[in-house]
Amino acid sequence: LGGGLAGETFTAVGGQTGRFKSGVIHNWALSAAVMNRPEDIVLKDKNLEPIILFYSFELTTPQLIGRHLAYFGERYSDDQLNNMSVDVLTKKLMKVNIDNGVKLKMFYIPKSDDDTKDKQVNQTKTPQDIINDIESYKIRGFEVVALFIDYVELMEVSSLKHKGYGAHGGEGSALLKQLTKEVRDIAVMYKIPVVSPYQLNDSASKVLLE
């Protein structure tokens, strides 16, 4: 995408808690949406429309759209965002995209939250689920050209062997290593860049150094 993120790569953005890692990758995604024109992206199937896919396992739809709007200078408080319907938020998002020349569509998949007003919440749990989603978008006429996941560490592994592993110690490191491998495999399978922030705890530091 614009020479910034290469296909078949997995980029991990590491940092301590509260350092705005998810905000950084969100800004990267929005920058890619602004800087890249769909007609400049070469796809095998020219009938498909290129899109960026952004998963969040932390934020709801109002929070994601709020960050999107804030990127372009339109800021709202959490209370204001939560008092807006999804339809109103979507209209604001579409308008700010047009006003700021956003060329490449970005689809948000928010976290699953019983309190969210959005019924299209994120039921994705594993990397295999993401593969299924990508194939589903393809059926609907869209080709995912970049994938952002906030956070990989909040997902579950597809591997049955690793599903029973604990989150700490040696098992925690093995679990995160397998999860990272499965996500990296998506980048290779679809020849797209995949980006995710990581909390720099002992397990993540070990996996990223490897």
N, C-alpha and C positions, 0 to 999 in steps of 0.2 A: 504494500500500500504506500505509494508515493516514495518508495525507497527507504521507508523508515522501519517497517516490520517485514521480515522475510517469511515466505511460505515455508511450511514444514519445520517451524521453530516453536519452541515453548519458552516464553520469557517469564521469569519469576521476579517479582518486585518485592524484595525483602525489607523488613523494617520492624521496629518495636511497635507495641500497641499504641494506638492513638496518633500515629504519624501520618495519617491521611493517605495511606497506601491505596485504598479503594478509590479515593478521589483522584489520585494520580492516573490510575488505569482508565477511569471514567473520562478524564480529560484527554488521554491518548485516543480513546475510542471516538470522542467527539471531534478531535482534531482530524482523525482519519476520515470521518464522515464529511467534514468541510473540504478537505484538501483533495479528495479523490472523486472523479466523475465516473458514474456507472459505465459510460461508453468507453472509458479508457481501460477498463478492467477486462482482460481476455478470459472468457469462459468457454469451456468445451461446448456447452449447449447455449447457443445465442438466444434461445427463447426464454431463458431464465434471467431474473433480475438479481444483481448482486446486493447483498445486505450484510450488515454487521450484527452479530448476535451477542447480547450482553446479559449474562446471568447474574443475579444477586441472591445470595443466601442470607443476606443481612437486611436489605432494604425493601420496603413496600413500594407499590406503584407511586403514591404521592411523593415519597422521598426521592425516588429515582428521577421522576420528572422534575422535581424541585431542583435537583442538582443540574439537570440538563438546562433548565431555564436560567439558573444562576450562572452557568458557564457563559451565557450570552448577556449577562448583566441584569436579568429580570429576577429579582429575589423576593421570596415569600417566607414567612415564619412557618414553623411546623404546624401551628394551629390553623393558619390560613390554608395551607396545603390540605390538611385533613378535613377541612370544611368544604372543600371543592369536590364535586363529583368527578369520576373518571372521565366522563365526556368533556367536562369543562377543562380539565387538565390536558386532555388529548388535543383539544382545539388550541390551547395556548402553546403546546409543544409544536404543533403543525405550523402555527403562525410564526413562531420564533425561528423555526427552520427556514421558512420561506424568506423572512426578513434578513436572515444572516447567510443565505446562500448555501445551506446544507444540501449537499448533492446526493450523498449515499445514505440510504435508509438504515436506521438502526432500530432493531427490535429489542425491547426490554422484556426479560422474564423475571419478575420479582419473586421474593421469598413467599413461601406458603405461610399465610397468617390468617387465622380465623376471623380477625377483626378487620381485615382489609376489605375495601369496597370493591376491589377488582376480583372477579370470579375466575379470571385467567391467571391464577397464581401458579407459582413454580412448584410442580409436583416432581421435578427432576431430582434424583438422588444420586445416581451413579454416572460414570462416563458413558456407559452403554446407553443410558437414557438420553444423554446429549446426542449420541450418534442417531438414535431413533428420532429425536427432534429435528436434526439436520436433514434427515431423509424425508421427514414429514413436511418441512418447509420446501423441499425440492418438489414434492408432489403439488404444493400450492403455488409453484412458479418462482421460487426464490433459491438463490445459491449463496450459502454462507461463505464469505471471503475473509472473515476475521472473527475470532471468538475470544470474548473476555469473560472470565469467571471470577466472581468475588464471593467467597474464597474457595479454592480447591480443597483446603483443609476442612471445610464444612460439609464436604460430600462424603458419600460412602463408596467403597470399592465395588467393582463389578465381580472381581475374582471371589469365587466361593471359598477358596482356601484361606483368604485373608479376612473374611467377614467376621470371624469370631475373635479377631485380635483386639487387644486392649489399646487405649489411646496413649499410654505412657510407657516409658522405658524402651527396652529392645523391641517389643511388639509394636509400640507406637511409631518407632522409626521405620520398621518394616512395612507397617500399614501405610504410612505417608509416602514411602518410596514406591510402593506398588500403585498407589493412587496417582502419584506424579507420572509414573510410567504410562498408566492408562490414558491420562489426559494428553501426554506427549504423543502417544500413538494416534490420537485424533488429528493432531497437527500434521503428522506424516500421511495418514490415510487420506485426508482431504487437501493436502498441500496448502495449508493455510497457517497464518500465525495464530498462536494461542497465548494469551497473557493472563496472569493471575498474581495477586499479592500473596505474600506468605508472612506469617508471624515468625519473627526470628527467635524461636525457642530452641532448645537443644536438638530436638528431633528434626525440625526444619533446617537448621544450620547444617546438620550432618548430611541430610539428603541433598541439599543444594550444593554442598561442597563436593559430593560424589558426582 
